[in-house]
Amino acid sequence: MAFEGLTGRLQDAFSSLRKKGKVSEQDVQDAMRQVRLALLEADVNYKVVREFVNSVREKAIGEEVLESLNGGQQVVKIVYDELSELMGGEQAEVVTSYIPPTVYMMTGLQGAGKTTTAGKLANFLRKSKNMKPMLIAADIYRPAAIDQLQTIGEQLNIPVFSMGDQVSPVEIAKKGLEEAKAQNRDLVIIDTAGRLHIDEVLMTELKEIKTAVDPEEIFLVVDAMTGQDAVNVADSFNDQLDISSVILTKLDGDTRGGAALSIRKVTGKPIKFTGTGEKLDALEPFYPDRMANRILGMGDLLTLIERAQEEVDEKRAEELAQKMAENRYDFNDFIEQMDQMRNMGPLEDLLKMIPGVGNIPGMDEFEMDEKELDYMKAIVMSMTPAEREDPDLLNQSRRRRVAEGSARSLNEVNRLIKQFKQSREMMAGMSGGKMPKGLGQMFGGKKGFGGGGNPLQGLGGGAPKSNRNRKKRKKIKRRK
């Protein structure tokens, strides 16, 4: 996930400050030196880094901070405020037209994910603002670009206007807008052509489309994994086209995050959305304050809650809570919740959104193997309906049958059933307002779910990578 390296470096820089009461000017200077290096390693624009560090240093060396009894915490708060402001301060809303349809142009270089993002944006605004979108295929140059957009439209049940690849993009945009008005569509998203690099022909065409349709927003889609190149692309597009805002794609990938921290400062244009996965619902509004929290390892509880609300039906959640309180929670409920959780994103990313979890030792190495979740589901689905509803029916002969049916070992089946029963008792105890027996062991005690010192072990194989490698080495030695 983006910012992991930066988050780790910043936490190292502030760890000693957080422990201190009063801080000296030298303490601040030392921390700012580490912050500067961390930002440069994250591929943040050099001028942006210089201004950011100078601004933080100036505020942190003020008399109120140095004389305060919790100066370290105040320095971290200053960094948080400056990070949030660097990325825009407040969330920037999309602009809509008073007289429909609202028109958006999608621009960017090839490979940034522009066409897929057009579908994601249409899907997001249909859900969040109850808009009726139409997509216009105006990229006549890239092979299969029109087919790709039409496939996305079919998956989302959103109409796509196309005139093939022998008509000028400007004409396609104008005719598509007329068709959208005829169909009473209140949102038009135009997928324009990209290039491998910026050239005069591309910019001329985009300017002509802009003149022809007068869009409310010109979104520039940039790949966050390209780092400073993304910032340079944004600057060039903005100079020639006067973009309105930016959408960062692949922010869930192995990116250092420099683009997110630089683009607003360099272009003066806000980031409004981020792509967080390959699915067509993996697009999120960009909140500078929440992103600052994530970067500093403080979690992002609001985004976690919003994702949960999208996936979980409130009435069904109340029913499950009642079943937990009455110790009636079964394997069918377990599978339902597992599927909902997987739809929200990778578990390790969700855990890091909980404030404080990112500071747990070893959390930066924690990784949940999706295959382990598949194995767990296979075990449950190999049970009979009666066994899923009443796990107490699972005697050893039945467990052996489940192991054979799921192609998993008997030990795995026994471990899953044991953990399930422990979790069910824990949830019932918590619902009753009691501290259930063994809770301390399961979270931070001597034995976690997997029997090790890490409380996250055993959750579908969610052990740190280093621990897994250690186990593999032990197996190899035994074989020898």
C-alpha positions in Angstrom: 0.0 0.0 0.0 1.1 3.6 -0.7 3.1 5.5 2.0 4.2 2.4 4.0 7.9 3.4 3.6 7.2 7.1 4.4 5.0 6.2 7.4 7.7 4.0 8.8 10.4 6.7 8.4 8.1 9.4 9.9 7.3 7.2 12.9 11.0 6.7 13.5 11.5 10.4 13.3 8.8 11.2 15.9 9.2 8.2 18.2 11.7 10.0 20.5 9.7 13.3 20.3 6.4 11.6 21.4 8.1 10.2 24.5 9.5 13.5 25.6 7.7 16.2 27.5 9.7 19.4 26.7 11.6 19.4 23.5 14.6 21.5 22.6 15.4 23.3 19.4 18.0 20.6 18.6 15.3 17.9 19.1 13.2 19.6 16.5 16.1 20.1 14.1 17.1 16.4 14.3 13.5 15.3 13.7 13.1 17.7 10.7 16.3 16.3 9.2 14.8 12.8 9.2 11.5 14.2 7.9 13.2 15.8 5.0 15.0 12.6 4.1 11.8 10.6 4.4 9.9 12.9 2.0 12.7 12.9 -0.5 12.9 9.1 -0.4 9.1 9.1 -1.0 9.8 11.0 -4.3 8.2 14.2 -3.1 9.1 17.3 -5.2 12.3 18.9 -3.8 10.9 22.4 -3.7 7.8 21.1 -1.9 10.0 19.3 0.6 12.0 22.4 1.3 9.0 24.6 1.8 7.2 22.0 4.0 10.2 21.4 6.3 10.9 25.2 6.7 7.2 25.8 7.5 7.1 23.0 10.1 10.4 24.0 11.6 9.4 27.7 12.0 6.2 26.8 13.8 7.7 24.0 15.9 10.5 26.2 17.2 8.0 28.7 18.5 8.1 29.6 22.2 4.8 28.0 22.9 5.9 24.6 21.7 9.4 24.6 23.2 8.0 25.7 26.6 5.1 23.2 26.5 5.1 20.1 28.7 3.9 18.0 25.7 6.1 19.6 23.0 6.7 16.4 21.2 3.0 15.8 20.6 2.6 19.4 19.5 5.3 19.0 16.9 3.6 15.9 15.5 0.3 17.9 15.4 2.1 20.7 13.4 3.4 18.1 10.9 -0.2 16.7 10.6 -1.7 20.1 9.9 1.0 21.0 7.4 0.6 17.6 5.6 -3.1 18.1 5.4 -2.7 21.6 4.1 -0.1 20.5 1.6 -2.6 18.1 0.0 -5.4 20.7 -0.1 -6.7 21.1 3.5 -10.3 20.2 2.8 -12.0 17.7 0.5 -12.7 19.2 -2.9 -16.2 18.4 -4.2 -16.9 17.7 -7.8 -18.5 20.5 -9.8 -21.9 19.9 -11.3 -23.9 21.9 -13.8 -27.1 23.8 -12.8 -28.5 22.9 -16.2 -27.9 19.2 -17.0 -26.1 17.3 -18.3 -22.9 17.8 -16.3 -19.9 17.2 -18.6 -16.6 15.7 -17.5 -13.5 15.2 -19.7 -11.1 12.4 -18.7 -7.5 13.2 -19.8 -4.1 11.7 -19.2 -1.3 9.6 -20.7 -1.7 6.0 -21.8 -1.4 3.5 -19.1 -2.6 5.7 -16.3 -6.0 3.9 -16.2 -8.0 6.6 -17.7 -10.7 4.5 -19.4 -11.3 2.3 -16.4 -11.4 5.4 -14.2 -14.1 6.9 -16.4 -16.3 3.8 -15.6 -15.4 4.0 -11.9 -16.3 7.7 -11.7 -19.6 7.1 -13.5 -20.4 4.2 -11.1 -19.4 6.3 -8.0 -21.5 9.3 -9.0 -24.5 7.1 -9.9 -24.4 5.6 -6.4 -23.4 8.7 -4.3 -25.3 11.4 -6.1 -28.0 9.4 -7.9 -26.9 10.6 -11.3 -27.7 9.0 -14.6 -24.4 8.8 -16.5 -23.5 8.2 -20.1 -19.9 7.4 -21.2 -18.6 8.7 -24.6 -15.8 6.8 -26.4 -13.7 9.5 -27.9 -10.4 7.7 -27.9 -10.1 6.5 -31.5 -6.4 5.8 -31.5 -5.6 3.2 -28.9 -6.5 -0.3 -30.1 -9.5 -1.7 -28.3 -10.1 1.5 -26.3 -13.7 1.7 -27.5 -14.3 -2.0 -26.9 -12.9 -1.6 -23.4 -15.2 1.3 -22.5 -18.2 -0.6 -24.0 -17.3 -3.7 -21.9 -17.1 -1.5 -18.8 -20.5 0.1 -19.7 -22.1 -3.4 -20.0 -20.7 -4.5 -16.6 -22.1 -1.4 -14.9 -25.3 -1.2 -17.0 -24.3 2.3 -18.2 -24.8 3.4 -21.8 -21.8 4.1 -24.0 -21.9 6.4 -27.0 -19.6 5.5 -29.8 -19.2 6.4 -33.5 -16.3 4.0 -34.2 -12.7 5.1 -34.9 -13.2 6.8 -38.3 -14.9 10.0 -36.9 -13.0 12.9 -35.3 -13.1 12.9 -31.5 -14.5 16.4 -31.5 -17.5 15.3 -33.5 -18.0 12.2 -31.3 -18.0 14.4 -28.2 -20.6 16.8 -29.7 -22.9 14.1 -31.0 -22.6 12.1 -27.7 -23.6 15.2 -25.8 -26.7 15.6 -28.0 -27.6 12.0 -27.5 -27.2 12.3 -23.7 -29.6 15.2 -23.7 -32.1 13.2 -25.8 -32.0 10.4 -23.3 -32.3 12.8 -20.3 -28.9 11.8 -19.0 -27.6 14.3 -16.4 -24.0 13.2 -16.5 -21.6 12.8 -19.5 -18.1 11.5 -19.1 -15.9 11.7 -22.2 -13.0 9.3 -22.4 -10.4 11.1 -24.5 -7.3 9.8 -26.2 -4.0 9.5 -24.4 -0.4 9.3 -25.6 2.8 7.7 -24.4 4.0 11.2 -23.9 2.7 14.8 -24.3 2.7 16.2 -27.8 1.2 19.2 -29.6 -1.3 17.1 -31.6 -2.8 15.6 -28.5 -3.1 19.0 -26.7 -4.7 20.6 -29.8 -7.3 17.9 -30.0 -8.1 18.1 -26.3 -8.5 21.9 -26.5 -10.9 21.5 -29.4 -13.0 19.0 -27.4 -13.0 21.4 -24.4 -14.2 24.3 -26.6 -16.9 22.1 -28.2 -18.5 20.7 -25.0 -17.5 23.2 -22.3 -17.0 20.7 -19.5 -17.6 21.4 -15.9 -14.6 19.4 -14.9 -11.4 18.3 -16.8 -10.0 15.4 -14.8 -6.4 14.5 -15.2 -5.8 10.8 -14.5 -2.2 10.1 -13.3 -0.5 7.0 -12.2 0.7 7.4 -8.6 3.3 4.8 -9.1 5.2 7.0 -11.6 6.2 9.4 -8.7 7.7 12.7 -9.8 6.8 11.9 -13.5 3.1 12.1 -12.4 3.8 15.6 -11.1 5.6 16.7 -14.3 2.7 15.3 -16.4 0.1 17.2 -14.2 2.1 20.4 -14.5 2.3 20.1 -18.4 -1.4 19.3 -18.8 -2.4 22.1 -16.5 -0.3 24.7 -18.3 -1.8 23.8 -21.7 -5.3 22.7 -20.8 -6.1 24.3 -17.4 -7.3 21.1 -15.8 -9.8 21.4 -12.9 -8.6 18.5 -10.7 -6.7 15.2 -10.5 -7.5 11.6 -10.0 -4.6 9.4 -8.7 -4.8 5.8 -9.7 -2.9 2.8 -8.3 -2.6 4.4 -4.9 -3.1 0.9 -3.5 0.0 -0.3 -5.2 3.7 -0.3 -4.2 4.1 3.5 -4.6 6.1 5.8 -2.4 3.3 8.4 -2.5 5.3 11.4 -3.6 2.8 12.4 -6.3 -0.1 12.7 -3.8 2.1 15.1 -1.7 3.4 17.2 -4.6 0.6 17.6 -7.2 -1.6 20.1 -5.3 1.4 22.3 -4.4 2.9 22.2 -7.9 -0.3 22.7 -10.0 -2.6 24.4 -7.5 -5.3 21.9 -8.5 -6.9 19.5 -6.0 -6.8 15.7 -6.0 -10.5 14.7 -5.9 -10.4 10.9 -6.2 -8.0 8.0 -5.7 -8.1 4.6 -7.4 -7.7 1.9 -4.7 -8.0 -1.3 -6.7 -9.0 -2.9 -10.0 -12.7 -3.4 -9.3 -15.1 -0.9 -10.8 -16.2 0.3 -7.3 -12.6 0.9 -6.2 -12.7 4.7 -6.3 -12.7 6.9 -3.2 -13.0 10.6 -2.6 -9.7 12.2 -1.6 -9.7 13.6 2.0 -6.4 15.4 2.7 -6.9 15.2 6.5 -7.6 11.5 6.4 -4.6 10.9 4.1 -2.4 12.8 6.6 -3.6 10.5 9.3 -2.7 7.5 7.3 0.8 8.8 6.5 1.5 9.5 10.1 0.3 6.0 11.1 -2.8 7.3 13.0 -5.3 5.2 11.0 -8.3 6.3 9.1 -11.4 5.2 11.0 -13.9 7.4 9.0 -13.0 5.7 5.7 -13.1 2.3 7.4 -16.6 3.0 8.7 -17.8 4.3 5.3 -16.5 1.2 3.6 -18.3 -1.0 6.2 -21.6 0.9 5.7 -21.4 0.3 1.9 -21.0 -3.4 2.4 -23.1 -4.2 5.4 -26.9 -4.0 5.6 -27.8 -2.2 8.8 -30.8 -4.5 9.6 -28.6 -7.6 8.9 -25.9 -6.2 11.2 -28.4 -5.9 14.0 -29.5 -9.5 13.5 -25.9 -10.7 13.6 -25.2 -8.6 16.8 -28.2 -10.3 18.4 -27.0 -13.8 17.4 -23.6 -13.0 18.8 -25.1 -11.9 22.1 -27.1 -15.1 22.3 -24.1 -17.3 21.2 -26.0 -18.4 18.1 -23.4 -17.1 15.6 -22.7 -19.9 13.1 -20.4 -20.7 10.2 -22.9 -19.3 7.7 -22.6 -15.9 9.4 -18.8 -16.3 9.5 -18.7 -16.8 5.7 -21.1 -13.9 5.1 -18.9 -11.6 7.1 -15.7 -12.9 5.6 -17.0 -12.1 2.1 -18.1 -8.6 3.2 -14.7 -7.9 4.7 -12.9 -9.0 1.6 -15.1 -6.7 -0.5 -13.9 -3.8 1.7 -10.2 -4.4 0.7 -7.1 -6.3 1.9 -7.3 -7.1 5.6 -3.9 -5.7 6.3 -5.0 -2.3 4.9 -8.2 -2.4 6.9 -6.4 -3.1 10.1 -4.0 -0.1 9.5 -7.0 2.2 9.3 -7.7 1.5 13.0 -6.0 4.1 15.1 -3.0 2.7 16.9 -2.8 -0.6 15.0 -0.2 0.8 12.6 2.2 1.3 15.7 2.0 -2.4 16.7 5.5 -3.9 16.4 5.6 -6.1 13.2 2.5 -4.6 11.7 4.5 -3.3 8.8 5.3 -6.9 7.9 1.8 -8.3 8.5 0.3 -9.8 5.3 -2.9 -11.7 4.9 -2.7 -14.3 2.2 -5.9 -14.3 0.2 -5.4 -18.0 -0.5 -5.7 -18.7 3.3 -9.1 -17.1 3.3 -10.1 -19.3 0.3 -8.9 -22.4 2.2 -11.0 -21.4 5.2 -14.1 -20.9 3.0 -13.4 -24.3 1.4 -13.4 -26.0 4.8 -16.7 -24.4 5.8 -18.4 -25.1 2.4 -17.4 -28.8 2.8 -19.6 -29.0 5.9 -23.3 -30.0 5.7 -25.9 -27.2 6.2 -26.6 -28.7 9.6 -22.9 -28.7 10.6 -22.6 -25.0 9.5 -25.5 -24.1 11.7 -24.4 -26.2 14.7 -20.6 -26.6 14.9 -21.0 -28.9 17.9 -22.0 -31.6 15.6 -18.5 -31.8 14.1 -17.0 -34.8 15.8 -13.7 -36.3 14.6 -15.2 -38.5 11.9 -17.2 -35.6 10.5 -14.0 -33.4 10.6 -12.1 -36.0 8.7 -14.8 -36.0 6.0 -14.6 -32.2 5.9 -10.8 -32.3 5.6 -11.1 -34.7 2.6 -13.9 -32.7 1.0 -11.9 -29.4 1.2 -8.5 -30.9 0.4 -7.1 -29.5 3.6 -5.4 -31.2 6.5 -7.3 -32.4 9.6 -5.1 -30.1 11.7 -6.3 -27.1 9.7 -10.0 -28.1 10.1 -9.5 -28.6 13.9 -7.7 -25.3 14.2 -10.4 -23.3 12.3 -13.2 -24.9 14.4 -11.3 -24.2 17.6 -10.7 -20.6 16.7 -14.3 -20.1 15.6 -15.6 -21.4 18.9 -13.2 -19.2 20.9 -14.2 -16.2 18.8 -17.9 -16.9 19.3 -17.5 -17.2 23.1 -15.5 -13.9 23.1 -18.2 -12.1 21.1 -20.9 -13.4 23.3 -19.0 -12.3 26.4 -18.3 -8.8 25.0 -22.0 -8.4 24.0 -22.9 -9.2 27.6 -20.5 -6.5 28.9 -18.1 -9.1 30.4 -14.4 -9.6 29.8 -14.3 -13.1 28.3 -11.9 -15.7 29.5 -8.8 -15.8 27.3 -9.3 -12.4 25.7 -5.9 -11.1 27.0 -4.2 -14.1 25.4 -5.9 -13.6 22.1 -4.9 -10.0 21.9 -1.4 -9.4 23.0 -1.0 -12.2 25.5 1.6 -15.0 25.3 -0.4 -17.0 22.8 -2.3 -15.5 19.9 -4.6 -17.3 17.5 -1.7 -19.1 15.9 0.0 -19.9 19.2 2.8 -17.4 18.7 3.5 -14.1 20.3 1.8 -12.1 17.5 -1.9 -11.6 18.2 -2.6 -11.4 14.5 -1.2 -14.9 13.7 -3.7 -17.5 12.8 -6.2 -15.2 11.2 -6.2 -17.0 8.0 -2.4 -17.3 7.9 -1.9 -13.6 8.7 1.6 -14.0 10.1 4.4 -11.6 9.4 6.4 -12.5 6.3 9.5 -13.0 8.3 7.8 -15.6 10.5 6.5 -17.5 7.5 10.0 -17.6 6.0 11.4 -18.8 9.3 8.9 -21.7 9.3 9.8 -22.6 5.8 13.5 -22.8 6.7 12.7 -25.1 9.6 10.8 -27.5 7.4 13.7 -27.6 4.9 16.1 -28.4 7.8 13.9 -31.2 9.0 13.8 -32.7 5.5 17.6 -32.7 5.3 
